[in-house]
């Protein structure tokens, strides 16, 4: 298994990097404690991956995941949805045993 980004997510990340004027930055995907289900997803942009990060490439998007977070996001598909009720990144995590209604936090 691995982490994947849908074409819609890749397009949105490219758009955000252009807007921020950081076309060479990596998208950092991480997990931290907190949220209503115990763990929360974290997205950020970084100049370089850490020395022990797992790195994935999707077209013009490079994704860095630290080793600890990778244990929780392995197999996750990140999508970007745009709709009336919600616009943003969605995480489809096969390891999650539960999540909150907003979809930004989960439990394993």
Residue frames relative to the residue before (quaternion, step in Angstrom):
aa qw qx qy qz dx dy dz
X 1.0000 0.0000 0.0000 0.0000 0.00 0.00 0.00
X 0.0400 -0.7770 0.6276 0.0265 3.52 -1.29 0.32
X 0.5686 -0.5407 0.4801 0.3922 3.52 -1.33 -0.03
X 0.0445 -0.8080 0.5869 0.0268 3.62 -0.96 0.78
X 0.2158 -0.7282 0.6345 0.1434 3.53 -1.29 0.53
X 0.4108 -0.6850 0.5394 0.2666 3.56 -0.96 0.83
X 0.6623 -0.4883 0.3671 0.4338 3.62 -1.19 0.27
X 0.6306 0.5272 -0.3408 0.4563 3.63 1.02 -0.71
X 0.6501 0.5012 -0.3147 0.4767 3.60 1.01 -0.77
X 0.6293 0.5259 -0.3327 0.4656 3.59 0.98 -0.82
X 0.6544 0.5187 -0.3112 0.4538 3.60 0.89 -0.93
X 0.6733 0.4973 -0.2963 0.4599 3.59 0.95 -0.89
X 0.6446 0.5077 -0.3273 0.4686 3.60 0.98 -0.78
X 0.6290 0.5206 -0.3316 0.4726 3.61 0.97 -0.82
X 0.6442 0.5247 -0.3081 0.4634 3.58 0.97 -0.88
X 0.6742 0.4931 -0.2909 0.4666 3.60 0.93 -0.90
X 0.6484 0.5120 -0.3230 0.4617 3.59 0.98 -0.80
X 0.6334 0.5155 -0.3284 0.4746 3.61 1.03 -0.74
X 0.6530 0.5268 -0.3033 0.4518 3.56 0.94 -0.94
X 0.7157 0.4340 -0.2299 0.4966 3.57 1.04 -0.84
X 0.3395 -0.7581 0.4697 0.2991 3.57 1.35 -0.26
X 0.5361 0.5714 -0.4181 0.4598 3.54 1.01 0.97
X 0.0012 -0.8719 0.4896 0.0030 3.60 0.75 1.04
X 0.7165 0.4531 -0.2563 0.4643 3.61 1.13 -0.52
X 0.4832 0.6857 -0.4317 0.3315 3.60 1.24 -0.04
X 0.4329 -0.6610 0.5557 0.2584 3.51 -1.32 0.47
X 0.3850 -0.6498 0.5911 0.2830 3.54 -1.20 0.54
X 0.1813 -0.7744 0.5974 0.1024 3.58 -0.69 1.07
X 0.1221 -0.7631 0.6335 0.0380 3.54 -0.83 1.10
X 0.1102 0.8114 -0.5645 0.1037 3.55 -0.76 1.01
X 0.3053 -0.7053 0.6082 0.1986 3.48 -1.41 0.05
X 0.0005 -0.7815 0.6238 0.0100 3.57 -1.05 0.74
X 0.5842 -0.5704 0.4438 0.3694 3.52 -1.23 0.42
X 0.5723 0.5792 -0.4403 0.3782 3.56 -1.03 0.78
X 0.5872 0.5518 -0.4409 0.3954 3.53 -1.28 -0.01
X 0.6518 -0.5621 0.3454 0.3740 3.55 -1.20 0.37
X 0.7280 0.3925 -0.2575 0.4997 3.64 1.17 -0.27
X 0.7022 -0.4906 0.2621 0.4444 3.61 1.24 0.11
X 0.7905 0.0887 -0.0363 0.6049 3.60 1.03 -0.77
X 0.1496 -0.7880 0.5922 0.0775 3.58 -1.11 0.71
X 0.4430 -0.6576 0.5414 0.2796 3.53 -1.17 0.67
X 0.1158 -0.7755 0.6187 0.0492 3.55 -1.12 0.75
X 0.0596 -0.7696 0.6354 0.0216 3.57 -0.96 0.94
X 0.1094 0.7743 -0.6139 0.1078 3.56 -1.00 0.88
X 0.3648 -0.6880 0.5655 0.2716 3.56 -1.30 0.13
X 0.0376 -0.7874 0.6153 -0.0073 3.57 -1.00 0.89
X 0.5744 -0.6120 0.4261 0.3375 3.55 -1.19 0.61
X 0.8041 0.0351 0.0344 0.5925 3.56 0.95 -0.93
X 0.4890 -0.6296 0.4953 0.3452 3.59 -1.12 0.51
X 0.5695 -0.5644 0.4647 0.3756 3.55 -1.27 0.33
X 0.6728 -0.5361 0.3268 0.3912 3.59 -1.19 0.45
X 0.7674 0.3224 -0.1903 0.5205 3.62 1.09 -0.54
X 0.3875 0.7385 -0.4690 0.2906 3.59 1.27 0.24
X 0.3721 -0.6374 0.6138 0.2803 3.51 -1.29 0.49
X 0.1424 -0.8012 0.5793 0.0473 3.59 -0.88 0.94
X 0.0811 -0.7737 0.6283 0.0044 3.54 -0.99 0.99
X 0.1829 -0.7793 0.5904 0.1029 3.57 -1.12 0.66
X 0.0199 -0.7675 0.6398 -0.0352 3.53 -0.96 1.03
X 0.7922 -0.1854 0.0892 0.5746 3.58 0.01 1.27
X 0.8198 -0.1751 0.1693 0.5183 3.57 -0.70 -1.14
X 0.6362 0.5287 -0.3202 0.4617 3.59 1.27 0.04
X 0.1199 -0.7538 0.6439 0.0533 3.52 -0.91 1.04
X 0.1610 -0.7949 0.5837 0.0393 3.55 -0.88 1.05
X 0.1254 -0.7769 0.6148 0.0525 3.57 -0.95 0.96
X 0.0301 -0.7822 0.6221 -0.0183 3.56 -0.97 0.95
X 0.3862 -0.7079 0.5327 0.2567 3.59 -0.78 0.96
X 0.6799 -0.5428 0.3184 0.3764 3.56 -1.18 0.62
X 0.6660 0.5070 -0.3128 0.4490 3.58 0.91 -0.89
X 0.6688 0.4921 -0.3010 0.4689 3.59 0.91 -0.90
X 0.6074 0.5829 -0.3544 0.4071 3.57 1.04 -0.76
X 0.5836 0.5793 -0.3723 0.4303 3.59 1.10 -0.61
X 0.7354 0.4167 -0.2156 0.4890 3.60 1.13 -0.69
X 0.7646 0.3644 -0.2004 0.4924 3.63 1.14 -0.49
X 0.3750 0.7287 -0.4938 0.2909 3.59 1.24 0.08
X 0.7953 0.2465 -0.2119 0.5116 3.59 -0.73 1.07
X 0.5200 0.6620 -0.4014 0.3608 3.58 1.27 -0.13
X 0.2153 -0.7293 0.6351 0.1359 3.53 -1.13 0.79
X 0.1705 -0.7672 0.6120 0.0878 3.57 -0.85 1.01
X 0.0600 -0.7918 0.6073 -0.0251 3.53 -0.78 1.12
X 0.2415 -0.7230 0.6141 0.2044 3.57 -1.27 0.26
X 0.0665 -0.8051 0.5894 -0.0016 3.55 -0.74 1.10
X 0.1237 -0.7678 0.6265 0.0518 3.51 -1.15 0.71
X 0.2415 0.7788 -0.5409 0.2064 3.55 -0.47 1.19
X 0.7134 -0.4459 0.3287 0.4291 3.53 -1.33 -0.03
X 0.7451 0.4144 -0.2167 0.4755 3.57 0.96 -0.86
X 0.8132 -0.0099 0.0399 0.5806 3.58 1.07 -0.68
X 0.0254 -0.7497 0.6609 0.0206 3.51 -1.10 0.79
X 0.5236 0.6232 -0.4568 0.3588 3.55 -0.73 1.03
X 0.6796 -0.4663 0.3743 0.4250 3.49 -1.36 -0.15
X 0.1453 -0.7625 0.6264 0.0711 3.54 -1.11 0.83
X 0.2294 -0.7703 0.5859 0.1035 3.52 -1.05 0.86
X 0.1029 -0.7627 0.6371 0.0425 3.56 -0.78 1.07
X 0.0202 0.8405 -0.5319 0.1017 3.51 -0.01 1.40
X 0.3183 -0.7781 0.5087 0.1858 3.61 -0.46 1.17
X 0.6298 0.5469 -0.3320 0.4405 3.62 1.21 -0.36
X 0.5754 0.6138 -0.3753 0.3889 3.59 1.21 -0.45
X 0.2739 -0.7649 0.5617 0.1561 3.57 -0.84 0.98
X 0.7910 -0.0157 0.0048 0.6116 3.56 1.27 -0.30
X 0.0498 -0.7854 0.6154 0.0432 3.56 -1.22 0.41
X 0.5325 -0.6118 0.4668 0.3525 3.53 -1.26 0.32
X 0.6930 -0.4994 0.3175 0.4117 3.56 -1.23 0.23
X 0.6450 0.5179 -0.3339 0.4519 3.61 1.11 -0.53
X 0.4118 -0.7422 0.4431 0.2885 3.59 1.21 -0.43
X 0.5765 0.6111 -0.3727 0.3940 3.59 1.26 0.06
X 0.7571 0.2398 -0.1884 0.5779 3.57 1.23 -0.16
X 0.0809 -0.8073 0.5845 -0.0102 3.53 -1.19 0.58
X 0.2442 -0.7327 0.6068 0.1879 3.54 -1.33 0.11
X 0.2522 -0.7564 0.5874 0.1384 3.52 -1.23 0.57
